[in-house]
Amino acid sequence: MFSCHAPSRTTAATSPVSNEALPPTTFQQEHALAAFEQGDWLAELDLLQLGQALQRSALARGSYDGRAFDLMVCIADVLEADHGWSIEQSEAWLVRMGLWEE
């Protein structure tokens, strides 16, 4: 199965006086969120590039084989589940990719 989430790597700063963990600063929180979002966007781009490669292969062969068809549907499912795509958006993408007619 596809995994579209990068592992979290936040580290807590410690107080120079008491060795207790300090809460993350606003900058650290914003940086962590930006890094997470960037990883999410890159994962989505990877899925779309895989779909594009499958489409090129299908065009060269004249159609999608069973495995490529299933993978394209799986990509659409992951885009919905993990990347916030609506069902309509993923259906339109599958139509544009030539999986089926509207």
MODELLER restraints for C-alpha pairs under 7 A, 6 or more apart:
rsr = mdl.restraints
at = mdl.atoms
rsr.add(forms.Gaussian(group=physical.xy_distance, feature=features.Distance(at['CA:4:A'], at['CA:40:A']), mean=6.42, stdev=0.5))
rsr.add(forms.Gaussian(group=physical.xy_distance, feature=features.Distance(at['CA:4:A'], at['CA:43:A']), mean=5.49, stdev=0.5))
rsr.add(forms.Gaussian(group=physical.xy_distance, feature=features.Distance(at['CA:4:A'], at['CA:82:A']), mean=6.99, stdev=0.5))
rsr.add(forms.Gaussian(group=physical.xy_distance, feature=features.Distance(at['CA:5:A'], at['CA:40:A']), mean=6.26, stdev=0.5))
rsr.add(forms.Gaussian(group=physical.xy_distance, feature=features.Distance(at['CA:6:A'], at['CA:36:A']), mean=6.88, stdev=0.5))
rsr.add(forms.Gaussian(group=physical.xy_distance, feature=features.Distance(at['CA:6:A'], at['CA:39:A']), mean=6.19, stdev=0.5))
rsr.add(forms.Gaussian(group=physical.xy_distance, feature=features.Distance(at['CA:12:A'], at['CA:21:A']), mean=5.80, stdev=0.5))
rsr.add(forms.Gaussian(group=physical.xy_distance, feature=features.Distance(at['CA:12:A'], at['CA:22:A']), mean=6.34, stdev=0.5))
rsr.add(forms.Gaussian(group=physical.xy_distance, feature=features.Distance(at['CA:12:A'], at['CA:23:A']), mean=6.93, stdev=0.5))
rsr.add(forms.Gaussian(group=physical.xy_distance, feature=features.Distance(at['CA:12:A'], at['CA:24:A']), mean=6.52, stdev=0.5))
rsr.add(forms.Gaussian(group=physical.xy_distance, feature=features.Distance(at['CA:13:A'], at['CA:21:A']), mean=5.67, stdev=0.5))
rsr.add(forms.Gaussian(group=physical.xy_distance, feature=features.Distance(at['CA:13:A'], at['CA:22:A']), mean=5.42, stdev=0.5))
rsr.add(forms.Gaussian(group=physical.xy_distance, feature=features.Distance(at['CA:14:A'], at['CA:20:A']), mean=5.30, stdev=0.5))
rsr.add(forms.Gaussian(group=physical.xy_distance, feature=features.Distance(at['CA:14:A'], at['CA:21:A']), mean=4.40, stdev=0.5))
rsr.add(forms.Gaussian(group=physical.xy_distance, feature=features.Distance(at['CA:14:A'], at['CA:22:A']), mean=5.42, stdev=0.5))
rsr.add(forms.Gaussian(group=physical.xy_distance, feature=features.Distance(at['CA:15:A'], at['CA:21:A']), mean=6.29, stdev=0.5))
rsr.add(forms.Gaussian(group=physical.xy_distance, feature=features.Distance(at['CA:15:A'], at['CA:22:A']), mean=6.13, stdev=0.5))
rsr.add(forms.Gaussian(group=physical.xy_distance, feature=features.Distance(at['CA:47:A'], at['CA:75:A']), mean=6.44, stdev=0.5))
rsr.add(forms.Gaussian(group=physical.xy_distance, feature=features.Distance(at['CA:51:A'], at['CA:72:A']), mean=6.25, stdev=0.5))
rsr.add(forms.Gaussian(group=physical.xy_distance, feature=features.Distance(at['CA:54:A'], at['CA:68:A']), mean=6.51, stdev=0.5))
rsr.add(forms.Gaussian(group=physical.xy_distance, feature=features.Distance(at['CA:55:A'], at['CA:97:A']), mean=6.15, stdev=0.5))
rsr.add(forms.Gaussian(group=physical.xy_distance, feature=features.Distance(at['CA:58:A'], at['CA:64:A']), mean=4.72, stdev=0.5))
rsr.add(forms.Gaussian(group=physical.xy_distance, feature=features.Distance(at['CA:76:A'], at['CA:90:A']), mean=5.40, stdev=0.5))
rsr.add(forms.Gaussian(group=physical.xy_distance, feature=features.Distance(at['CA:79:A'], at['CA:85:A']), mean=5.62, stdev=0.5))
rsr.add(forms.Gaussian(group=physical.xy_distance, feature=features.Distance(at['CA:80:A'], at['CA:86:A']), mean=5.89, stdev=0.5))
rsr.add(forms.Gaussian(group=physical.xy_distance, feature=features.Distance(at['CA:80:A'], at['CA:87:A']), mean=6.64, stdev=0.5))
rsr.add(forms.Gaussian(group=physical.xy_distance, feature=features.Distance(at['CA:80:A'], at['CA:90:A']), mean=6.95, stdev=0.5))
rsr.add(forms.Gaussian(group=physical.xy_distance, feature=features.Distance(at['CA:95:A'], at['CA:101:A']), mean=5.82, stdev=0.5))
rsr.add(forms.Gaussian(group=physical.xy_distance, feature=features.Distance(at['CA:95:A'], at['CA:102:A']), mean=6.37, stdev=0.5))
